[in-house]
Amino acid sequence: LNATIDELAAVWIREFECGIGKTGIRPGFIKIGIDPGEGLSEFHAKLVRAVARTHLATGLTIASHTGPTRVVFEIAEVLAEESVSLESFIWVHATRDISENHLRAARLGMWISIDNLRENAQLLRSNVERLKRLKEAGFLDRVLVSQDAGWYRPFEENGGNFAPYLFEKLNLIPELKRIGFTQADIDQLMIVNPAKAFALCALN
């Protein structure tokens, strides 16, 4: 809590260069969690600035667990102040917000992560509608999709009540095709966008 912005960034830059702990494993992107409150707290603003400086030194994509909150646009302002392109920023759990904010974020260049896909007919319909609206607005190339719909618990039988990773293939994709998404659109969502979103940014 008492570390400075640059001290925090130095830790994460070192992990990128040398590996996390003694594992030798280097991170492929940066994930932070921001309190979805009424505004960006002083602590979380410091966290965002540290992540921004880490990105500028490493090229790692920034993913922020934020959810339905105006805070995501305050994060965007901080990243801009730190000279970070919002094309390197993923708004995680954007599913829970309204479509107008998705369009606003996409116009700014953010990645919009629709990541609450699960065995629920109402959720499927609402998420398909979100994807349709983003496509119609010309922002399908700024969208990511994932389940985020279950957690494997190794100490429970069969991993507990674990949702298999089949929903997108068996439910989402057929529904998108039914409403007019082409195979090229599906490839954009499932192949092109993830590869682009998580690619290392070229450094100056």
LUMPA-513765 format. One record per residue (C-alpha): residue number from 0; x negated, y, z negated; residue in three letters. Coordinates in nm, 3 decimals. Each point is the difference from the previous one (the first is absolute). Example, Ala and Ser with C-alpha at 12.3 -4.5 7.8 and 13.67 -1.06 7.14 Angstrom:
! LUMPA-513765
PT  pos     east    north       up  code
PT    0   -1.230   -0.450   -0.780   ALA
PT    1   -0.137    0.344    0.066   SER
***
This chain:
! LUMPA-513765
PT  pos     east    north       up  code
PT    0    0.000    0.000    0.000   LEU
PT    1   -0.291    0.233   -0.072   ASN
PT    2   -0.190   -0.076    0.321   ALA
PT    3   -0.033    0.282    0.249   THR
PT    4    0.131   -0.019    0.355   ILE
PT    5   -0.346   -0.066    0.138   ASP
PT    6   -0.081   -0.258   -0.269   GLU
PT    7    0.313   -0.196    0.092   LEU
PT    8   -0.080    0.024    0.369   ALA
PT    9   -0.357   -0.118   -0.063   ALA
PT   10    0.128   -0.320   -0.162   VAL
PT   11    0.220   -0.085    0.298   TRP
PT   12   -0.262    0.096    0.256   ILE
PT   13   -0.248   -0.229   -0.175   ARG
PT   14    0.255   -0.286    0.012   GLU
PT   15    0.035    0.055    0.373   PHE
PT   16   -0.374    0.003    0.055   GLU
PT   17   -0.103   -0.276   -0.243   CYS
PT   18    0.313   -0.199   -0.083   GLY
PT   19    0.241   -0.009   -0.293   ILE
PT   20   -0.172   -0.096   -0.324   GLY
PT   21   -0.238   -0.289    0.064   LYS
PT   22    0.218   -0.161    0.266   THR
PT   23   -0.160    0.160    0.302   GLY
PT   24    0.353    0.041    0.140   ILE
PT   25    0.058    0.339    0.158   ARG
PT   26    0.346    0.160    0.009   PRO
PT   27    0.186    0.030    0.330   GLY
PT   28    0.215    0.295   -0.108   PHE
PT   29    0.074    0.214   -0.306   ILE
PT   30    0.322   -0.051   -0.199   LYS
PT   31    0.115    0.245   -0.265   ILE
PT   32    0.315    0.029   -0.210   GLY
PT   33    0.159    0.340   -0.056   ILE
PT   34    0.270    0.072   -0.256   ASP
PT   35    0.324    0.075    0.191   PRO
PT   36    0.086    0.290   -0.226   GLY
PT   37    0.122    0.351    0.070   GLU
PT   38   -0.342    0.114    0.108   GLY
PT   39   -0.361   -0.108    0.039   LEU
PT   40   -0.162   -0.001   -0.344   SER
PT   41   -0.346    0.145   -0.059   GLU
PT   42   -0.140   -0.350   -0.052   PHE
PT   43    0.155   -0.139    0.317   HIS
PT   44   -0.114    0.301    0.200   ALA
PT   45   -0.354   -0.078   -0.117   LYS
PT   46    0.050   -0.361    0.106   LEU
PT   47    0.114    0.106    0.347   VAL
PT   48   -0.299    0.230    0.042   ARG
PT   49   -0.237   -0.280   -0.105   ALA
PT   50    0.163   -0.234    0.250   VAL
PT   51   -0.024    0.266    0.270   ALA
PT   52   -0.373    0.038   -0.057   ARG
PT   53   -0.041   -0.377    0.000   THR
PT   54    0.178   -0.016    0.334   HIS
PT   55   -0.221    0.272    0.148   LEU
PT   56   -0.311   -0.193   -0.108   ALA
PT   57    0.117   -0.347    0.104   THR
PT   58    0.273    0.026    0.262   GLY
PT   59    0.233   -0.217   -0.210   LEU
PT   60    0.375    0.046    0.048   THR
PT   61    0.190    0.137   -0.300   ILE
PT   62    0.320   -0.178   -0.110   ALA
PT   63    0.205    0.157   -0.277   SER
PT   64    0.270   -0.174   -0.204   HIS
PT   65    0.240    0.291   -0.037   THR
PT   66    0.355   -0.104    0.083   GLY
PT   67    0.293    0.242    0.034   PRO
PT   68   -0.147    0.330   -0.106   THR
PT   69   -0.096    0.345    0.116   ARG
PT   70   -0.344   -0.078   -0.142   VAL
PT   71   -0.105   -0.156    0.331   VAL
PT   72    0.009    0.344    0.161   PHE
PT   73   -0.202    0.146   -0.285   GLU
PT   74   -0.253   -0.278    0.058   ILE
PT   75   -0.006    0.107    0.364   ALA
PT   76   -0.082    0.356   -0.101   GLU
PT   77   -0.290   -0.114   -0.218   VAL
PT   78   -0.136   -0.224    0.275   LEU
PT   79    0.018    0.289    0.246   ALA
PT   80   -0.190    0.222   -0.245   GLU
PT   81   -0.268   -0.272   -0.008   GLU
PT   82   -0.009   -0.010    0.383   SER
PT   83    0.148   -0.350    0.026   VAL
PT   84    0.216   -0.078    0.302   SER
PT   85    0.341   -0.137   -0.099   LEU
PT   86   -0.042   -0.260    0.275   GLU
PT   87   -0.216   -0.179   -0.258   SER
PT   88    0.272    0.003   -0.266   PHE
PT   89    0.267   -0.267   -0.063   ILE
PT   90    0.316    0.087   -0.192   TRP
PT   91    0.067   -0.327   -0.181   VAL
PT   92    0.362   -0.083   -0.098   HIS
PT   93    0.140    0.268    0.227   ALA
PT   94    0.295   -0.237    0.043   THR
PT   95    0.160    0.143   -0.311   ARG
PT   96    0.020    0.354    0.134   ASP
PT   97    0.236    0.162    0.250   ILE
PT   98   -0.058    0.004    0.376   SER
PT   99   -0.044    0.378    0.018   GLU
PT  100   -0.311   -0.030   -0.215   ASN
PT  101   -0.129   -0.285    0.218   HIS
PT  102    0.025    0.224    0.305   LEU
PT  103   -0.164    0.290   -0.182   ARG
PT  104   -0.288   -0.225   -0.110   ALA
PT  105   -0.041   -0.146    0.347   ALA
PT  106   -0.019    0.350    0.150   ARG
PT  107   -0.286    0.069   -0.240   LEU
PT  108   -0.176   -0.312    0.129   GLY
PT  109    0.048   -0.236   -0.296   MET
PT  110    0.054   -0.373    0.026   TRP
PT  111    0.352   -0.086   -0.122   ILE
PT  112    0.003   -0.339   -0.176   SER
PT  113    0.339   -0.173    0.011   ILE
PT  114   -0.085   -0.269   -0.251   ASP
PT  115    0.308   -0.116   -0.181   ASN
PT  116    0.106   -0.282    0.231   LEU
PT  117    0.171   -0.297   -0.164   ARG
PT  118    0.291   -0.242    0.013   GLU
PT  119    0.264    0.267   -0.036   ASN
PT  120    0.243    0.083    0.280   ALA
PT  121    0.057    0.360   -0.111   GLN
PT  122   -0.372    0.070   -0.030   LEU
PT  123   -0.058   -0.153    0.342   LEU
PT  124    0.263    0.224    0.159   ARG
PT  125   -0.130    0.315   -0.169   SER
PT  126   -0.362   -0.075    0.090   ASN
PT  127    0.089   -0.078    0.360   VAL
PT  128    0.182    0.333    0.015   GLU
PT  129   -0.309    0.177   -0.138   ARG
PT  130   -0.221   -0.164    0.262   LEU
PT  131    0.250    0.082    0.275   LYS
PT  132    0.008    0.366   -0.099   ARG
PT  133   -0.379    0.024   -0.010   LEU
PT  134   -0.019   -0.166    0.342   LYS
PT  135    0.258    0.234    0.148   GLU
PT  136   -0.193    0.297   -0.138   ALA
PT  137   -0.317   -0.125    0.170   GLY
PT  138   -0.181   -0.107   -0.316   PHE
PT  139   -0.009   -0.379    0.029   LEU
PT  140   -0.378    0.032    0.030   ASP
PT  141   -0.013    0.138   -0.359   ARG
PT  142    0.189   -0.288   -0.166   VAL
PT  143   -0.117   -0.302   -0.199   LEU
PT  144    0.223   -0.284   -0.124   VAL
PT  145   -0.049   -0.262   -0.268   SER
PT  146    0.201   -0.204   -0.248   GLN
PT  147   -0.132    0.105   -0.342   ASP
PT  148    0.280   -0.224   -0.120   ALA
PT  149   -0.143   -0.257   -0.236   GLY
PT  150   -0.300   -0.085   -0.211   TRP
PT  151   -0.177   -0.334   -0.026   TYR
PT  152   -0.038   -0.107   -0.363   ARG
PT  153   -0.271   -0.267   -0.018   PRO
PT  154    0.100   -0.121   -0.348   PHE
PT  155    0.358   -0.075    0.104   GLU
PT  156    0.117   -0.300    0.198   GLU
PT  157   -0.033    0.064    0.375   ASN
PT  158   -0.111    0.354   -0.076   GLY
PT  159    0.329    0.092   -0.163   GLY
PT  160    0.283    0.164    0.195   ASN
PT  161   -0.228    0.086    0.289   PHE
PT  162    0.136    0.134    0.329   ALA
PT  163   -0.174   -0.164    0.299   PRO
PT  164   -0.148    0.229    0.263   TYR
PT  165    0.254   -0.086    0.266   LEU
PT  166    0.261    0.274   -0.029   PHE
PT  167   -0.149    0.226    0.266   GLU
PT  168   -0.027   -0.283    0.252   LYS
PT  169    0.335   -0.165   -0.071   LEU
PT  170    0.217    0.301   -0.084   ASN
PT  171   -0.151    0.341    0.075   LEU
PT  172   -0.138   -0.059    0.349   ILE
PT  173    0.316   -0.169    0.136   PRO
PT  174    0.213    0.285   -0.136   GLU
PT  175   -0.227    0.262    0.154   LEU
PT  176    0.018   -0.176    0.336   LYS
PT  177    0.379   -0.021   -0.031   ARG
PT  178    0.025    0.381   -0.021   ILE
PT  179   -0.232    0.058    0.293   GLY
PT  180   -0.359   -0.014   -0.124   PHE
PT  181   -0.224   -0.136    0.275   THR
PT  182   -0.283   -0.246   -0.041   GLN
PT  183   -0.235    0.295    0.046   ALA
PT  184    0.171    0.173   -0.294   ASP
PT  185   -0.040   -0.313   -0.214   ILE
PT  186   -0.367   -0.028    0.095   ASP
PT  187   -0.043    0.368   -0.092   GLN
PT  188    0.138   -0.068   -0.349   LEU
PT  189   -0.164   -0.334   -0.066   MET
PT  190   -0.334    0.021    0.178   ILE
PT  191   -0.099    0.345    0.123   VAL
PT  192    0.101    0.210   -0.300   ASN
PT  193   -0.160   -0.211   -0.277   PRO
PT  194   -0.325   -0.025    0.196   ALA
PT  195   -0.007    0.375    0.048   LYS
PT  196    0.113    0.091   -0.352   ALA
PT  197   -0.266   -0.208   -0.176   PHE
PT  198   -0.288    0.066    0.238   ALA
PT  199   -0.295    0.187   -0.146   LEU
PT  200    0.015    0.364    0.096   CYS
PT  201   -0.299    0.117    0.203   ALA
PT  202   -0.221    0.225   -0.212   LEU
PT  203   -0.149    0.324    0.119   ASN
***
